[in-house]
Amino acid sequence: MNLLIPGALLIDLIIGDPRCIPHPVIIIGKLISRLERFLRSLAATGRGLKVGGALLVFTVCLLTFSVTWGLIWLAFKLHYYLGIALHLWLLSTTFAVKGLAQHALAVAKPLNEGNLSQAREKLSLIVGRDTQNLNEQEIVRGTVETVAENTVDGIIAPIFYAVIGGAPLAMTYKAVNTMDSMLGHKNSKYINLGWAAARFDDLANYLPARISGLFYIILSPVTPGGFKATLRAIINDAPKHPSPNSGIPEAAVAGSLGVQLGGTNYYQGELSQRAFMGEEIFQLASCHIEQVLKLTYGVTALALLGAFTKNYFIGG
């Protein structure tokens, strides 16, 4: 396991997610959609859908882990280096370092050119909030918040689970994350069917989110906001976030950059007021998109160091 995680990260940084290769998450998403349709055909009541939602989570996790493990096992049976190559590729698909940076910079580029319309369009590809009326600061805020949250979902958590159980467990985490994205909505359609997906995602991200908070604190002395602002934001502001996990990286980033995140968002025209994170030492500007990406790279490096440390002292 010593070289698998950095090797997989390197693959992600070099090639990202090429469209010519089917991404495992897309396959998992199709499985979730089919199981959802099947369960809805069997159950129409709230209780039935809740039970079905729990069964869906169990089934998708079991199949994802088993299929990933089975493919790697078969590849190793055929040839050792084929097993290594498949394990590396499957593990690389659970990381999103390059993709996260590409999407964030795609927003920053038109912003720097003064093209707010295009920046809003690019932001709409990575956030769920309405973007058509956002000003420059709100566009930057949306981008910074998304990078902060996805640093856990797309980097820290997959590394954490890869350290424990390699690609099979990291891929299972991505399945949990995908189920939450597809089903974990608090509306009339998914409040029952998606409850298990949302709760399990909260559980799966509990430790990775807090580990990421520790990494941000370690980096904070060399950030614009500094150590005290970062620690204060995590302690005081993170608990105000509606998610038990997302508030930690968002508050940490706000404190580290010396900016204020949170505030008013609209989702399909519906107002959502989020608690403020951090204190506004600096006014949000396009430069903060590049700064938050630098923080993401730093946190990724610390996670990689942590993976090596675990393997060195414990083995693996």
C-alpha positions as CSV (number, residue, x, y, z in Angstrom):
1,M,0.0,0.0,0.0
2,N,3.0,2.2,0.4
3,L,3.1,3.5,-3.2
4,L,-0.4,2.8,-4.3
5,I,-1.9,6.0,-2.9
6,P,0.7,8.5,-4.2
7,G,0.8,6.6,-7.5
8,A,-3.0,6.9,-7.8
9,L,-2.9,10.6,-6.9
10,L,-0.2,11.1,-9.5
11,I,-2.4,9.4,-12.1
12,D,-5.3,11.7,-11.1
13,L,-3.1,14.8,-11.3
14,I,-1.8,13.8,-14.8
15,I,-4.9,12.5,-16.6
16,G,-7.9,13.3,-14.3
17,D,-11.1,11.8,-15.5
18,P,-10.8,11.3,-19.3
19,R,-14.2,11.0,-21.0
20,C,-13.0,8.2,-23.2
21,I,-12.8,5.8,-20.1
22,P,-16.1,5.0,-18.3
23,H,-15.9,6.3,-14.8
24,P,-16.9,3.8,-12.0
25,V,-19.0,6.5,-10.3
26,I,-21.2,6.7,-13.4
27,I,-21.7,3.0,-13.3
28,I,-22.5,3.3,-9.5
29,G,-25.0,6.1,-10.3
30,K,-26.8,3.9,-12.9
31,L,-27.1,1.1,-10.3
32,I,-28.5,3.5,-7.7
33,S,-31.1,4.8,-10.3
34,R,-32.2,1.3,-11.2
35,L,-32.5,0.3,-7.5
36,E,-34.5,3.4,-6.8
37,R,-37.0,2.7,-9.6
38,F,-37.3,-0.9,-8.4
39,L,-37.9,0.1,-4.7
40,R,-40.4,2.7,-5.7
41,S,-42.4,0.1,-7.6
42,L,-42.6,-2.0,-4.5
43,A,-43.2,0.6,-1.8
44,A,-45.2,3.7,-1.8
45,T,-45.5,4.5,2.0
46,G,-43.1,6.4,4.1
47,R,-42.1,3.4,6.2
48,G,-41.7,1.2,3.2
49,L,-39.5,3.7,1.5
50,K,-37.4,4.2,4.6
51,V,-36.7,0.4,4.8
52,G,-36.1,0.4,1.1
53,G,-33.6,3.2,1.4
54,A,-31.6,1.3,4.1
55,L,-31.6,-1.8,1.8
56,L,-30.5,0.3,-1.1
57,V,-27.5,1.7,0.9
58,F,-26.5,-1.8,2.0
59,T,-26.8,-3.3,-1.4
60,V,-24.9,-0.6,-3.2
61,C,-22.1,-0.7,-0.6
62,L,-21.9,-4.5,-0.7
63,L,-21.8,-4.7,-4.5
64,T,-19.3,-1.8,-4.9
65,F,-16.9,-3.3,-2.4
66,S,-17.3,-6.9,-3.7
67,V,-17.0,-6.0,-7.4
68,T,-14.0,-3.8,-6.9
69,W,-12.2,-6.4,-4.7
70,G,-13.1,-9.2,-7.1
71,L,-11.8,-7.3,-10.2
72,I,-8.5,-6.6,-8.4
73,W,-8.2,-10.2,-7.2
74,L,-8.8,-11.5,-10.7
75,A,-6.3,-9.1,-12.2
76,F,-3.6,-10.3,-9.7
77,K,-4.4,-13.9,-10.6
78,L,-3.8,-13.2,-14.2
79,H,-0.6,-11.2,-13.7
80,Y,0.9,-9.3,-10.7
81,Y,1.5,-6.1,-12.7
82,L,-2.0,-6.2,-14.1
83,G,-3.3,-6.3,-10.6
84,I,-1.1,-3.3,-9.6
85,A,-2.2,-1.4,-12.7
86,L,-5.9,-2.0,-12.1
87,H,-5.7,-1.2,-8.4
88,L,-3.9,2.1,-9.2
89,W,-6.4,3.1,-11.9
90,L,-9.5,2.2,-9.7
91,L,-8.0,4.1,-6.8
92,S,-7.2,7.1,-8.9
93,T,-10.8,7.4,-9.9
94,T,-11.8,8.0,-6.3
95,F,-9.7,11.2,-6.2
96,A,-10.7,14.5,-7.6
97,V,-7.6,16.8,-7.2
98,K,-7.3,17.7,-10.9
99,G,-11.0,17.9,-11.6
100,L,-11.6,20.1,-8.6
101,A,-8.8,22.5,-9.7
102,Q,-10.0,22.5,-13.3
103,H,-13.5,23.4,-12.4
104,A,-12.4,26.1,-10.0
105,L,-10.0,27.7,-12.4
106,A,-12.7,27.5,-15.1
107,V,-14.7,30.0,-12.9
108,A,-11.6,32.1,-12.1
109,K,-10.6,32.7,-15.8
110,P,-13.7,34.5,-17.0
111,L,-13.8,36.4,-13.6
112,N,-10.4,37.7,-14.2
113,E,-11.5,38.8,-17.7
114,G,-14.6,40.5,-16.3
115,N,-17.0,38.1,-17.9
116,L,-19.4,37.5,-15.1
117,S,-22.0,35.7,-17.3
118,Q,-19.5,33.0,-18.3
119,A,-18.3,32.7,-14.7
120,R,-21.8,32.2,-13.5
121,E,-22.3,29.5,-16.1
122,K,-19.1,27.7,-15.1
123,L,-20.0,27.9,-11.4
124,S,-23.5,26.4,-12.1
125,L,-21.6,23.2,-13.2
126,I,-20.2,22.6,-9.7
127,V,-22.8,24.0,-7.3
128,G,-26.5,23.3,-6.7
129,R,-27.4,26.9,-5.9
130,D,-28.9,29.4,-8.4
131,T,-26.1,31.3,-10.1
132,Q,-27.8,33.5,-12.7
133,N,-27.9,36.7,-10.5
134,L,-24.7,36.3,-8.5
135,N,-22.2,39.2,-8.4
136,E,-18.4,38.7,-8.4
137,Q,-18.0,38.2,-4.7
138,E,-20.9,35.7,-4.6
139,I,-19.4,33.8,-7.5
140,V,-16.1,33.7,-5.6
141,R,-17.8,32.6,-2.4
142,G,-19.6,29.8,-4.2
143,T,-16.4,28.5,-5.7
144,V,-14.4,28.7,-2.5
145,E,-17.1,27.0,-0.5
146,T,-17.3,24.2,-3.1
147,V,-13.6,23.7,-3.2
148,A,-13.5,23.5,0.6
149,E,-16.3,21.0,0.9
150,N,-15.0,18.8,-2.0
151,T,-11.5,18.7,-0.5
152,V,-13.0,16.3,2.0
153,D,-15.3,14.4,-0.4
154,G,-12.8,14.2,-3.3
155,I,-9.4,13.9,-1.6
156,I,-9.2,13.5,2.2
157,A,-11.9,10.9,2.7
158,P,-10.8,8.7,-0.3
159,I,-7.2,8.8,1.0
160,F,-8.5,7.9,4.5
161,Y,-10.4,4.9,3.3
162,A,-7.7,3.8,0.9
163,V,-5.3,3.7,3.8
164,I,-7.7,1.4,5.7
165,G,-8.9,-0.8,2.8
166,G,-7.3,0.1,-0.5
167,A,-9.4,0.8,-3.6
168,P,-12.3,-1.4,-2.6
169,L,-13.0,0.7,0.5
170,A,-12.2,4.0,-1.1
171,M,-14.6,3.1,-4.0
172,T,-17.3,2.1,-1.4
173,Y,-16.9,5.5,0.1
174,K,-17.5,7.1,-3.3
175,A,-20.6,5.0,-3.6
176,V,-21.8,6.4,-0.3
177,N,-21.0,9.9,-1.4
178,T,-22.9,9.3,-4.7
179,M,-25.9,8.0,-3.0
180,D,-26.1,11.0,-0.8
181,S,-25.8,13.3,-3.8
182,M,-28.5,11.5,-5.7
183,L,-30.9,10.6,-2.9
184,G,-30.0,12.6,0.3
185,H,-32.3,15.5,-0.4
186,K,-34.6,16.9,2.2
187,N,-37.7,17.2,0.0
188,S,-40.9,15.3,-0.3
189,K,-39.6,13.0,-2.9
190,Y,-36.5,11.8,-1.0
191,I,-37.1,12.5,2.6
192,N,-37.9,8.8,3.2
193,L,-36.0,7.0,0.5
194,G,-32.9,9.0,1.0
195,W,-32.7,9.2,4.8
196,A,-30.3,6.3,5.1
197,A,-28.0,7.6,2.3
198,A,-27.8,11.0,4.0
199,R,-27.1,9.5,7.5
200,F,-24.5,7.1,6.2
201,D,-22.7,9.8,4.3
202,D,-22.6,11.9,7.5
203,L,-21.1,8.9,9.3
204,A,-18.6,8.2,6.5
205,N,-17.3,11.8,6.5
206,Y,-17.2,12.3,10.2
207,L,-13.5,11.4,10.8
208,P,-12.2,12.7,7.4
209,A,-13.8,16.1,7.9
210,R,-12.2,16.5,11.3
211,I,-8.8,15.3,10.0
212,S,-9.1,17.9,7.3
213,G,-9.7,20.5,10.0
214,L,-6.5,19.4,11.7
215,F,-4.6,19.7,8.5
216,Y,-5.9,23.2,7.9
217,I,-4.8,24.2,11.4
218,I,-1.3,22.8,10.7
219,L,-1.1,25.0,7.5
220,S,-2.7,28.0,9.1
221,P,0.5,29.8,10.3
222,V,1.5,30.4,6.7
223,T,-2.0,31.5,5.5
224,P,-3.3,35.1,5.2
225,G,-5.7,34.6,8.1
226,G,-3.3,32.9,10.4
227,F,-3.6,30.3,13.2
228,K,-5.9,32.1,15.6
229,A,-8.5,33.0,12.9
230,T,-8.5,29.5,11.5
231,L,-8.9,27.9,14.9
232,R,-11.5,30.4,16.0
233,A,-13.6,29.8,12.9
234,I,-13.5,26.0,13.3
235,I,-14.5,26.2,16.9
236,N,-17.1,29.0,16.7
237,D,-18.5,28.8,13.2
238,A,-18.3,25.2,12.0
239,P,-21.1,24.0,14.3
240,K,-23.5,26.6,12.8
241,H,-23.4,24.8,9.4
242,P,-26.4,22.6,8.7
243,S,-24.1,19.7,7.8
244,P,-22.2,18.1,10.7
245,N,-19.1,17.8,8.5
246,S,-19.1,20.4,5.7
247,G,-18.9,23.3,8.2
248,I,-15.4,22.2,9.3
249,P,-13.5,22.7,6.0
250,E,-15.6,25.7,5.1
251,A,-14.9,27.4,8.4
252,A,-11.3,26.4,8.2
253,V,-10.9,27.9,4.8
254,A,-12.7,31.1,5.8
255,G,-10.4,31.5,8.8
256,S,-7.2,30.6,6.8
257,L,-8.0,33.0,4.0
258,G,-9.2,35.8,6.3
259,V,-12.6,36.0,4.4
260,Q,-16.2,35.5,5.3
261,L,-18.2,32.6,3.8
262,G,-21.8,31.7,4.2
263,G,-24.8,34.0,3.8
264,T,-27.7,34.0,1.4
265,N,-28.2,31.3,-1.3
266,Y,-31.1,30.4,-3.5
267,Y,-31.9,26.9,-4.6
268,Q,-34.5,26.7,-7.5
269,G,-35.8,30.1,-6.3
270,E,-36.1,29.1,-2.6
271,L,-34.2,31.2,-0.1
272,S,-31.6,29.4,2.1
273,Q,-29.8,31.5,4.7
274,R,-26.5,30.0,5.8
275,A,-24.6,31.0,8.9
276,F,-21.5,33.2,8.3
277,M,-18.1,31.5,8.5
278,G,-15.0,33.4,9.5
279,E,-14.4,37.1,9.8
280,E,-13.9,39.4,6.8
281,I,-10.3,40.6,7.1
282,F,-10.1,40.6,3.3
283,Q,-12.9,41.1,0.8
284,L,-13.6,38.2,-1.4
285,A,-11.9,38.5,-4.8
286,S,-11.0,36.1,-7.7
287,C,-7.5,35.7,-6.2
288,H,-9.1,33.7,-3.4
289,I,-9.9,30.9,-5.8
290,E,-6.2,30.3,-6.4
291,Q,-5.5,30.7,-2.7
292,V,-8.1,28.0,-1.7
293,L,-6.6,25.7,-4.3
294,K,-3.2,26.2,-2.8
295,L,-4.7,25.2,0.6
296,T,-6.2,22.1,-1.0
297,Y,-2.8,21.1,-2.4
298,G,-1.3,21.6,1.0
299,V,-4.0,19.6,2.8
300,T,-3.5,16.8,0.2
301,A,0.2,16.7,0.8
302,L,-0.4,16.4,4.6
303,A,-2.9,13.6,4.0
304,L,-0.3,11.8,1.8
305,L,2.3,12.3,4.6
306,G,-0.2,10.9,7.1
307,A,-0.8,7.8,4.9
308,F,3.0,7.2,4.7
309,T,3.3,7.7,8.5
310,K,0.6,5.1,9.1
311,N,2.2,2.6,6.8
312,Y,5.6,3.2,8.3
313,F,4.6,2.7,11.9
314,I,1.8,0.1,11.5
315,G,2.6,-1.5,8.2
316,G,0.5,-1.9,5.1
